[in-house]
Amino acid sequence: MIKYFKESYNELVNKVTWPTFPQLQSSTVVVMVATVIFAIIVLIMDLSFENLMAVIYKTLAGLGR
């Protein structure tokens, strides 16, 4: 177990390439833009489904009378 932690520490310190701050900022912006686009798509789908269900319910309510 101790050997595992020593090797893990060594790999994190000496072998892993950490991103620079500008790379990190760029990646963050990409994730934020993608999240906003995905949220807008989900909103559009939700509103469309809500309107579709309202039409279906009104039609079915009209048939029952």
mmCIF file of the N, C-alpha and C atoms, coordinates in Angstrom:
data_MODEL
# 
_entry.id   MODEL 
# 
loop_
_atom_site.group_PDB 
_atom_site.id 
_atom_site.type_symbol 
_atom_site.label_atom_id 
_atom_site.label_alt_id 
_atom_site.label_comp_id 
_atom_site.label_asym_id 
_atom_site.label_entity_id 
_atom_site.label_seq_id 
_atom_site.pdbx_PDB_ins_code 
_atom_site.Cartn_x 
_atom_site.Cartn_y 
_atom_site.Cartn_z 
_atom_site.occupancy 
_atom_site.B_iso_or_equiv 
_atom_site.pdbx_formal_charge 
_atom_site.auth_seq_id 
_atom_site.auth_comp_id 
_atom_site.auth_asym_id 
_atom_site.auth_atom_id 
_atom_site.pdbx_PDB_model_num 
ATOM 1   N N  . MET A 1 1  ? 0.838   -1.195 0.000   1.00 0.00 ? 1  MET A N  1 
ATOM 2   C CA . MET A 1 1  ? 0.000   0.000  0.000   1.00 0.00 ? 1  MET A CA 1 
ATOM 3   C C  . MET A 1 1  ? 0.878   1.252  0.000   1.00 0.00 ? 1  MET A C  1 
ATOM 4   N N  . ILE A 1 2  ? 1.925   1.234  0.779   1.00 0.00 ? 2  ILE A N  1 
ATOM 5   C CA . ILE A 1 2  ? 2.830   2.393  0.836   1.00 0.00 ? 2  ILE A CA 1 
ATOM 6   C C  . ILE A 1 2  ? 3.503   2.588  -0.520  1.00 0.00 ? 2  ILE A C  1 
ATOM 7   N N  . LYS A 1 3  ? 3.900   1.487  -1.148  1.00 0.00 ? 3  LYS A N  1 
ATOM 8   C CA . LYS A 1 3  ? 4.523   1.568  -2.474  1.00 0.00 ? 3  LYS A CA 1 
ATOM 9   C C  . LYS A 1 3  ? 3.559   2.211  -3.477  1.00 0.00 ? 3  LYS A C  1 
ATOM 10  N N  . TYR A 1 4  ? 2.288   1.856  -3.398  1.00 0.00 ? 4  TYR A N  1 
ATOM 11  C CA . TYR A 1 4  ? 1.274   2.423  -4.288  1.00 0.00 ? 4  TYR A CA 1 
ATOM 12  C C  . TYR A 1 4  ? 1.200   3.940  -4.134  1.00 0.00 ? 4  TYR A C  1 
ATOM 13  N N  . PHE A 1 5  ? 1.161   4.424  -2.887  1.00 0.00 ? 5  PHE A N  1 
ATOM 14  C CA . PHE A 1 5  ? 1.080   5.868  -2.655  1.00 0.00 ? 5  PHE A CA 1 
ATOM 15  C C  . PHE A 1 5  ? 2.342   6.579  -3.118  1.00 0.00 ? 5  PHE A C  1 
ATOM 16  N N  . LYS A 1 6  ? 3.499   5.970  -2.917  1.00 0.00 ? 6  LYS A N  1 
ATOM 17  C CA . LYS A 1 6  ? 4.753   6.573  -3.381  1.00 0.00 ? 6  LYS A CA 1 
ATOM 18  C C  . LYS A 1 6  ? 4.781   6.670  -4.902  1.00 0.00 ? 6  LYS A C  1 
ATOM 19  N N  . GLU A 1 7  ? 4.366   5.597  -5.563  1.00 0.00 ? 7  GLU A N  1 
ATOM 20  C CA . GLU A 1 7  ? 4.344   5.614  -7.027  1.00 0.00 ? 7  GLU A CA 1 
ATOM 21  C C  . GLU A 1 7  ? 3.300   6.589  -7.558  1.00 0.00 ? 7  GLU A C  1 
ATOM 22  N N  . SER A 1 8  ? 2.162   6.670  -6.901  1.00 0.00 ? 8  SER A N  1 
ATOM 23  C CA . SER A 1 8  ? 1.124   7.619  -7.320  1.00 0.00 ? 8  SER A CA 1 
ATOM 24  C C  . SER A 1 8  ? 1.607   9.051  -7.173  1.00 0.00 ? 8  SER A C  1 
ATOM 25  N N  . TYR A 1 9  ? 2.230   9.339  -6.054  1.00 0.00 ? 9  TYR A N  1 
ATOM 26  C CA . TYR A 1 9  ? 2.772   10.684 -5.826  1.00 0.00 ? 9  TYR A CA 1 
ATOM 27  C C  . TYR A 1 9  ? 3.826   11.007 -6.874  1.00 0.00 ? 9  TYR A C  1 
ATOM 28  N N  . ASN A 1 10 ? 4.730   10.071 -7.127  1.00 0.00 ? 10 ASN A N  1 
ATOM 29  C CA . ASN A 1 10 ? 5.781   10.278 -8.113  1.00 0.00 ? 10 ASN A CA 1 
ATOM 30  C C  . ASN A 1 10 ? 5.190   10.546 -9.495  1.00 0.00 ? 10 ASN A C  1 
ATOM 31  N N  . GLU A 1 11 ? 4.164   9.810  -9.863  1.00 0.00 ? 11 GLU A N  1 
ATOM 32  C CA . GLU A 1 11 ? 3.545   10.009 -11.167 1.00 0.00 ? 11 GLU A CA 1 
ATOM 33  C C  . GLU A 1 11 ? 2.870   11.374 -11.257 1.00 0.00 ? 11 GLU A C  1 
ATOM 34  N N  . LEU A 1 12 ? 2.176   11.777 -10.195 1.00 0.00 ? 12 LEU A N  1 
ATOM 35  C CA . LEU A 1 12 ? 1.500   13.082 -10.207 1.00 0.00 ? 12 LEU A CA 1 
ATOM 36  C C  . LEU A 1 12 ? 2.493   14.236 -10.261 1.00 0.00 ? 12 LEU A C  1 
ATOM 37  N N  . VAL A 1 13 ? 3.607   14.091 -9.591  1.00 0.00 ? 13 VAL A N  1 
ATOM 38  C CA . VAL A 1 13 ? 4.582   15.185 -9.531  1.00 0.00 ? 13 VAL A CA 1 
ATOM 39  C C  . VAL A 1 13 ? 5.457   15.232 -10.778 1.00 0.00 ? 13 VAL A C  1 
ATOM 40  N N  . ASN A 1 14 ? 5.899   14.081 -11.271 1.00 0.00 ? 14 ASN A N  1 
ATOM 41  C CA . ASN A 1 14 ? 6.910   14.063 -12.326 1.00 0.00 ? 14 ASN A CA 1 
ATOM 42  C C  . ASN A 1 14 ? 6.397   13.702 -13.718 1.00 0.00 ? 14 ASN A C  1 
ATOM 43  N N  . LYS A 1 15 ? 5.290   13.008 -13.835 1.00 0.00 ? 15 LYS A N  1 
ATOM 44  C CA . LYS A 1 15 ? 4.865   12.512 -15.146 1.00 0.00 ? 15 LYS A CA 1 
ATOM 45  C C  . LYS A 1 15 ? 3.616   13.172 -15.697 1.00 0.00 ? 15 LYS A C  1 
ATOM 46  N N  . VAL A 1 16 ? 2.797   13.748 -14.845 1.00 0.00 ? 16 VAL A N  1 
ATOM 47  C CA . VAL A 1 16 ? 1.552   14.367 -15.299 1.00 0.00 ? 16 VAL A CA 1 
ATOM 48  C C  . VAL A 1 16 ? 1.850   15.766 -15.826 1.00 0.00 ? 16 VAL A C  1 
ATOM 49  N N  . THR A 1 17 ? 1.261   16.084 -16.980 1.00 0.00 ? 17 THR A N  1 
ATOM 50  C CA . THR A 1 17 ? 1.396   17.426 -17.537 1.00 0.00 ? 17 THR A CA 1 
ATOM 51  C C  . THR A 1 17 ? 0.164   18.223 -17.135 1.00 0.00 ? 17 THR A C  1 
ATOM 52  N N  . TRP A 1 18 ? 0.360   19.209 -16.277 1.00 0.00 ? 18 TRP A N  1 
ATOM 53  C CA . TRP A 1 18 ? -0.748  20.012 -15.794 1.00 0.00 ? 18 TRP A CA 1 
ATOM 54  C C  . TRP A 1 18 ? -0.987  21.165 -16.759 1.00 0.00 ? 18 TRP A C  1 
ATOM 55  N N  . PRO A 1 19 ? -2.238  21.555 -16.972 1.00 0.00 ? 19 PRO A N  1 
ATOM 56  C CA . PRO A 1 19 ? -2.519  22.654 -17.903 1.00 0.00 ? 19 PRO A CA 1 
ATOM 57  C C  . PRO A 1 19 ? -2.053  23.993 -17.331 1.00 0.00 ? 19 PRO A C  1 
ATOM 58  N N  . THR A 1 20 ? -1.719  24.891 -18.244 1.00 0.00 ? 20 THR A N  1 
ATOM 59  C CA . THR A 1 20 ? -1.371  26.243 -17.815 1.00 0.00 ? 20 THR A CA 1 
ATOM 60  C C  . THR A 1 20 ? -2.659  26.997 -17.494 1.00 0.00 ? 20 THR A C  1 
ATOM 61  N N  . PHE A 1 21 ? -2.512  28.155 -16.866 1.00 0.00 ? 21 PHE A N  1 
ATOM 62  C CA . PHE A 1 21 ? -3.700  28.928 -16.492 1.00 0.00 ? 21 PHE A CA 1 
ATOM 63  C C  . PHE A 1 21 ? -4.493  29.378 -17.721 1.00 0.00 ? 21 PHE A C  1 
ATOM 64  N N  . PRO A 1 22 ? -3.841  29.865 -18.793 1.00 0.00 ? 22 PRO A N  1 
ATOM 65  C CA . PRO A 1 22 ? -4.628  30.213 -19.993 1.00 0.00 ? 22 PRO A CA 1 
ATOM 66  C C  . PRO A 1 22 ? -5.351  29.013 -20.609 1.00 0.00 ? 22 PRO A C  1 
ATOM 67  N N  . GLN A 1 23 ? -4.731  27.832 -20.611 1.00 0.00 ? 23 GLN A N  1 
ATOM 68  C CA . GLN A 1 23 ? -5.401  26.634 -21.115 1.00 0.00 ? 23 GLN A CA 1 
ATOM 69  C C  . GLN A 1 23 ? -6.617  26.307 -20.253 1.00 0.00 ? 23 GLN A C  1 
ATOM 70  N N  . LEU A 1 24 ? -6.460  26.456 -18.960 1.00 0.00 ? 24 LEU A N  1 
ATOM 71  C CA . LEU A 1 24 ? -7.553  26.180 -18.033 1.00 0.00 ? 24 LEU A CA 1 
ATOM 72  C C  . LEU A 1 24 ? -8.711  27.157 -18.248 1.00 0.00 ? 24 LEU A C  1 
ATOM 73  N N  . GLN A 1 25 ? -8.392  28.430 -18.451 1.00 0.00 ? 25 GLN A N  1 
ATOM 74  C CA . GLN A 1 25 ? -9.430  29.422 -18.717 1.00 0.00 ? 25 GLN A CA 1 
ATOM 75  C C  . GLN A 1 25 ? -10.159 29.110 -20.018 1.00 0.00 ? 25 GLN A C  1 
ATOM 76  N N  . SER A 1 26 ? -9.413  28.740 -21.046 1.00 0.00 ? 26 SER A N  1 
ATOM 77  C CA . SER A 1 26 ? -10.018 28.420 -22.333 1.00 0.00 ? 26 SER A CA 1 
ATOM 78  C C  . SER A 1 26 ? -10.952 27.222 -22.206 1.00 0.00 ? 26 SER A C  1 
ATOM 79  N N  . SER A 1 27 ? -10.523 26.207 -21.516 1.00 0.00 ? 27 SER A N  1 
ATOM 80  C CA . SER A 1 27 ? -11.358 25.019 -21.323 1.00 0.00 ? 27 SER A CA 1 
ATOM 81  C C  . SER A 1 27 ? -12.615 25.359 -20.535 1.00 0.00 ? 27 SER A C  1 
ATOM 82  N N  . THR A 1 28 ? -12.484 26.221 -19.557 1.00 0.00 ? 28 THR A N  1 
ATOM 83  C CA . THR A 1 28 ? -13.628 26.624 -18.748 1.00 0.00 ? 28 THR A CA 1 
ATOM 84  C C  . THR A 1 28 ? -14.664 27.352 -19.601 1.00 0.00 ? 28 THR A C  1 
ATOM 85  N N  . VAL A 1 29 ? -14.199 28.225 -20.479 1.00 0.00 ? 29 VAL A N  1 
ATOM 86  C CA . VAL A 1 29 ? -15.116 28.961 -21.354 1.00 0.00 ? 29 VAL A CA 1 
ATOM 87  C C  . VAL A 1 29 ? -15.848 27.990 -22.284 1.00 0.00 ? 29 VAL A C  1 
ATOM 88  N N  . VAL A 1 30 ? -15.133 27.015 -22.818 1.00 0.00 ? 30 VAL A N  1 
ATOM 89  C CA . VAL A 1 30 ? -15.754 26.028 -23.710 1.00 0.00 ? 30 VAL A CA 1 
ATOM 90  C C  . VAL A 1 30 ? -16.841 25.259 -22.969 1.00 0.00 ? 30 VAL A C  1 
ATOM 91  N N  . VAL A 1 31 ? -16.550 24.848 -21.745 1.00 0.00 ? 31 VAL A N  1 
ATOM 92  C CA . VAL A 1 31 ? -17.536 24.100 -20.957 1.00 0.00 ? 31 VAL A CA 1 
ATOM 93  C C  . VAL A 1 31 ? -18.749 24.969 -20.639 1.00 0.00 ? 31 VAL A C  1 
ATOM 94  N N  . MET A 1 32 ? -18.524 26.231 -20.294 1.00 0.00 ? 32 MET A N  1 
ATOM 95  C CA . MET A 1 32 ? -19.643 27.122 -19.977 1.00 0.00 ? 32 MET A CA 1 
ATOM 96  C C  . MET A 1 32 ? -20.532 27.359 -21.193 1.00 0.00 ? 32 MET A C  1 
ATOM 97  N N  . VAL A 1 33 ? -19.944 27.579 -22.363 1.00 0.00 ? 33 VAL A N  1 
ATOM 98  C CA . VAL A 1 33 ? -20.722 27.806 -23.577 1.00 0.00 ? 33 VAL A CA 1 
ATOM 99  C C  . VAL A 1 33 ? -21.512 26.550 -23.934 1.00 0.00 ? 33 VAL A C  1 
ATOM 100 N N  . ALA A 1 34 ? -20.870 25.381 -23.848 1.00 0.00 ? 34 ALA A N  1 
ATOM 101 C CA . ALA A 1 34 ? -21.556 24.128 -24.147 1.00 0.00 ? 34 ALA A CA 1 
ATOM 102 C C  . ALA A 1 34 ? -22.714 23.902 -23.182 1.00 0.00 ? 34 ALA A C  1 
ATOM 103 N N  . THR A 1 35 ? -22.533 24.255 -21.915 1.00 0.00 ? 35 THR A N  1 
ATOM 104 C CA . THR A 1 35 ? -23.588 24.095 -20.926 1.00 0.00 ? 35 THR A CA 1 
ATOM 105 C C  . THR A 1 35 ? -24.782 24.992 -21.231 1.00 0.00 ? 35 THR A C  1 
ATOM 106 N N  . VAL A 1 36 ? -24.515 26.222 -21.626 1.00 0.00 ? 36 VAL A N  1 
ATOM 107 C CA . VAL A 1 36 ? -25.604 27.143 -21.962 1.00 0.00 ? 36 VAL A CA 1 
ATOM 108 C C  . VAL A 1 36 ? -26.361 26.650 -23.201 1.00 0.00 ? 36 VAL A C  1 
ATOM 109 N N  . ILE A 1 37 ? -25.627 26.184 -24.205 1.00 0.00 ? 37 ILE A N  1 
ATOM 110 C CA . ILE A 1 37 ? -26.277 25.671 -25.417 1.00 0.00 ? 37 ILE A CA 1 
ATOM 111 C C  . ILE A 1 37 ? -27.143 24.460 -25.076 1.00 0.00 ? 37 ILE A C  1 
ATOM 112 N N  . PHE A 1 38 ? -26.614 23.555 -24.272 1.00 0.00 ? 38 PHE A N  1 
ATOM 113 C CA . PHE A 1 38 ? -27.372 22.368 -23.876 1.00 0.00 ? 38 PHE A CA 1 
ATOM 114 C C  . PHE A 1 38 ? -28.621 22.762 -23.080 1.00 0.00 ? 38 PHE A C  1 
ATOM 115 N N  . ALA A 1 39 ? -28.495 23.748 -22.191 1.00 0.00 ? 39 ALA A N  1 
ATOM 116 C CA . ALA A 1 39 ? -29.644 24.194 -21.395 1.00 0.00 ? 39 ALA A CA 1 
ATOM 117 C C  . ALA A 1 39 ? -30.721 24.804 -22.297 1.00 0.00 ? 39 ALA A C  1 
ATOM 118 N N  . ILE A 1 40 ? -30.316 25.549 -23.304 1.00 0.00 ? 40 ILE A N  1 
ATOM 119 C CA . ILE A 1 40 ? -31.285 26.145 -24.225 1.00 0.00 ? 40 ILE A CA 1 
ATOM 120 C C  . ILE A 1 40 ? -32.006 25.054 -25.020 1.00 0.00 ? 40 ILE A C  1 
ATOM 121 N N  . ILE A 1 41 ? -31.264 24.045 -25.468 1.00 0.00 ? 41 ILE A N  1 
ATOM 122 C CA . ILE A 1 41 ? -31.879 22.942 -26.206 1.00 0.00 ? 41 ILE A CA 1 
ATOM 123 C C  . ILE A 1 41 ? -32.889 22.209 -25.330 1.00 0.00 ? 41 ILE A C  1 
ATOM 124 N N  . VAL A 1 42 ? -32.526 21.951 -24.076 1.00 0.00 ? 42 VAL A N  1 
ATOM 125 C CA . VAL A 1 42 ? -33.453 21.276 -23.158 1.00 0.00 ? 42 VAL A CA 1 
ATOM 126 C C  . VAL A 1 42 ? -34.682 22.141 -22.910 1.00 0.00 ? 42 VAL A C  1 
ATOM 127 N N  . LEU A 1 43 ? -34.510 23.448 -22.772 1.00 0.00 ? 43 LEU A N  1 
ATOM 128 C CA . LEU A 1 43 ? -35.642 24.361 -22.580 1.00 0.00 ? 43 LEU A CA 1 
ATOM 129 C C  . LEU A 1 43 ? -36.590 24.310 -23.774 1.00 0.00 ? 43 LEU A C  1 
ATOM 130 N N  . ILE A 1 44 ? -36.044 24.344 -24.974 1.00 0.00 ? 44 ILE A N  1 
ATOM 131 C CA . ILE A 1 44 ? -36.874 24.297 -26.180 1.00 0.00 ? 44 ILE A CA 1 
ATOM 132 C C  . ILE A 1 44 ? -37.645 22.977 -26.247 1.00 0.00 ? 44 ILE A C  1 
ATOM 133 N N  . MET A 1 45 ? -36.963 21.877 -25.940 1.00 0.00 ? 45 MET A N  1 
ATOM 134 C CA . MET A 1 45 ? -37.643 20.579 -25.953 1.00 0.00 ? 45 MET A CA 1 
ATOM 135 C C  . MET A 1 45 ? -38.744 20.531 -24.897 1.00 0.00 ? 45 MET A C  1 
ATOM 136 N N  . ASP A 1 46 ? -38.487 21.080 -23.721 1.00 0.00 ? 46 ASP A N  1 
ATOM 137 C CA . ASP A 1 46 ? -39.472 21.075 -22.642 1.00 0.00 ? 46 ASP A CA 1 
ATOM 138 C C  . ASP A 1 46 ? -40.702 21.896 -23.014 1.00 0.00 ? 46 ASP A C  1 
ATOM 139 N N  . LEU A 1 47 ? -40.497 23.080 -23.558 1.00 0.00 ? 47 LEU A N  1 
ATOM 140 C CA . LEU A 1 47 ? -41.631 23.920 -23.949 1.00 0.00 ? 47 LEU A CA 1 
ATOM 141 C C  . LEU A 1 47 ? -42.425 23.281 -25.093 1.00 0.00 ? 47 LEU A C  1 
ATOM 142 N N  . SER A 1 48 ? -41.718 22.670 -26.035 1.00 0.00 ? 48 SER A N  1 
ATOM 143 C CA . SER A 1 48 ? -42.411 21.998 -27.142 1.00 0.00 ? 48 SER A CA 1 
ATOM 144 C C  . SER A 1 48 ? -43.267 20.849 -26.630 1.00 0.00 ? 48 SER A C  1 
ATOM 145 N N  . PHE A 1 49 ? -42.708 20.037 -25.746 1.00 0.00 ? 49 PHE A N  1 
ATOM 146 C CA . PHE A 1 49 ? -43.454 18.907 -25.208 1.00 0.00 ? 49 PHE A CA 1 
ATOM 147 C C  . PHE A 1 49 ? -44.643 19.384 -24.382 1.00 0.00 ? 49 PHE A C  1 
ATOM 148 N N  . GLU A 1 50 ? -44.452 20.467 -23.624 1.00 0.00 ? 50 GLU A N  1 
ATOM 149 C CA . GLU A 1 50 ? -45.555 21.019 -22.824 1.00 0.00 ? 50 GLU A CA 1 
ATOM 150 C C  . GLU A 1 50 ? -46.700 21.469 -23.729 1.00 0.00 ? 50 GLU A C  1 
ATOM 151 N N  . ASN A 1 51 ? -46.374 22.160 -24.810 1.00 0.00 ? 51 ASN A N  1 
ATOM 152 C CA . ASN A 1 51 ? -47.409 22.619 -25.742 1.00 0.00 ? 51 ASN A CA 1 
ATOM 153 C C  . ASN A 1 51 ? -48.083 21.448 -26.454 1.00 0.00 ? 51 ASN A C  1 
ATOM 154 N N  . LEU A 1 52 ? -47.310 20.455 -26.837 1.00 0.00 ? 52 LEU A N  1 
ATOM 155 C CA . LEU A 1 52 ? -47.872 19.274 -27.481 1.00 0.00 ? 52 LEU A CA 1 
ATOM 156 C C  . LEU A 1 52 ? -48.842 18.556 -26.552 1.00 0.00 ? 52 LEU A C  1 
ATOM 157 N N  . MET A 1 53 ? -48.468 18.397 -25.305 1.00 0.00 ? 53 MET A N  1 
ATOM 158 C CA . MET A 1 53 ? -49.341 17.724 -24.343 1.00 0.00 ? 53 MET A CA 1 
ATOM 159 C C  . MET A 1 53 ? -50.603 18.541 -24.088 1.00 0.00 ? 53 MET A C  1 
ATOM 160 N N  . ALA A 1 54 ? -50.493 19.864 -24.063 1.00 0.00 ? 54 ALA A N  1 
ATOM 161 C CA . ALA A 1 54 ? -51.680 20.707 -23.879 1.00 0.00 ? 54 ALA A CA 1 
ATOM 162 C C  . ALA A 1 54 ? -52.661 20.507 -25.035 1.00 0.00 ? 54 ALA A C  1 
ATOM 163 N N  . VAL A 1 55 ? -52.140 20.428 -26.249 1.00 0.00 ? 55 VAL A N  1 
ATOM 164 C CA . VAL A 1 55 ? -53.008 20.207 -27.415 1.00 0.00 ? 55 VAL A CA 1 
ATOM 165 C C  . VAL A 1 55 ? -53.669 18.836 -27.327 1.00 0.00 ? 55 VAL A C  1 
ATOM 166 N N  . ILE A 1 56 ? -52.901 17.841 -26.954 1.00 0.00 ? 56 ILE A N  1 
ATOM 167 C CA . ILE A 1 56 ? -53.454 16.477 -26.837 1.00 0.00 ? 56 ILE A CA 1 
ATOM 168 C C  . ILE A 1 56 ? -54.542 16.430 -25.772 1.00 0.00 ? 56 ILE A C  1 
ATOM 169 N N  . TYR A 1 57 ? -54.305 17.024 -24.610 1.00 0.00 ? 57 TYR A N  1 
ATOM 170 C CA . TYR A 1 57 ? -55.296 17.021 -23.540 1.00 0.00 ? 57 TYR A CA 1 
ATOM 171 C C  . TYR A 1 57 ? -56.568 17.765 -23.938 1.00 0.00 ? 57 TYR A C  1 
ATOM 172 N N  . LYS A 1 58 ? -56.417 18.906 -24.629 1.00 0.00 ? 58 LYS A N  1 
ATOM 173 C CA . LYS A 1 58 ? -57.600 19.632 -25.073 1.00 0.00 ? 58 LYS A CA 1 
ATOM 174 C C  . LYS A 1 58 ? -58.404 18.821 -26.088 1.00 0.00 ? 58 LYS A C  1 
ATOM 175 N N  . THR A 1 59 ? -57.704 18.146 -26.985 1.00 0.00 ? 59 THR A N  1 
ATOM 176 C CA . THR A 1 59 ? -58.387 17.309 -27.975 1.00 0.00 ? 59 THR A CA 1 
ATOM 177 C C  . THR A 1 59 ? -59.110 16.159 -27.319 1.00 0.00 ? 59 THR A C  1 
ATOM 178 N N  . LEU A 1 60 ? -58.451 15.491 -26.387 1.00 0.00 ? 60 LEU A N  1 
ATOM 179 C CA . LEU A 1 60 ? -59.090 14.373 -25.701 1.00 0.00 ? 60 LEU A CA 1 
ATOM 180 C C  . LEU A 1 60 ? -60.250 14.820 -24.816 1.00 0.00 ? 60 LEU A C  1 
ATOM 181 N N  . ALA A 1 61 ? -60.136 15.990 -24.217 1.00 0.00 ? 61 ALA A N  1 
ATOM 182 C CA . ALA A 1 61 ? -61.229 16.510 -23.399 1.00 0.00 ? 61 ALA A CA 1 
ATOM 183 C C  . ALA A 1 61 ? -62.429 16.841 -24.269 1.00 0.00 ? 61 ALA A C  1 
ATOM 184 N N  . GLY A 1 62 ? -62.185 17.321 -25.479 1.00 0.00 ? 62 GLY A N  1 
ATOM 185 C CA . GLY A 1 62 ? -63.278 17.631 -26.405 1.00 0.00 ? 62 GLY A CA 1 
ATOM 186 C C  . GLY A 1 62 ? -63.978 16.375 -26.897 1.00 0.00 ? 62 GLY A C  1 
ATOM 187 N N  . LEU A 1 63 ? -63.253 15.296 -27.025 1.00 0.00 ? 63 LEU A N  1 
ATOM 188 C CA . LEU A 1 63 ? -63.847 14.036 -27.498 1.00 0.00 ? 63 LEU A CA 1 
ATOM 189 C C  . LEU A 1 63 ? -64.741 13.390 -26.436 1.00 0.00 ? 63 LEU A C  1 
ATOM 190 N N  . GLY A 1 64 ? -64.441 13.640 -25.168 1.00 0.00 ? 64 GLY A N  1 
ATOM 191 C CA . GLY A 1 64 ? -65.197 13.007 -24.085 1.00 0.00 ? 64 GLY A CA 1 
ATOM 192 C C  . GLY A 1 64 ? -66.547 13.641 -23.851 1.00 0.00 ? 64 GLY A C  1 
ATOM 193 N N  . ARG A 1 65 ? -66.794 14.765 -24.393 1.00 0.00 ? 65 ARG A N  1 
ATOM 194 C CA . ARG A 1 65 ? -68.075 15.452 -24.134 1.00 0.00 ? 65 ARG A CA 1 
ATOM 195 C C  . ARG A 1 65 ? -69.108 15.149 -25.131 1.00 0.00 ? 65 ARG A C  1 
# 
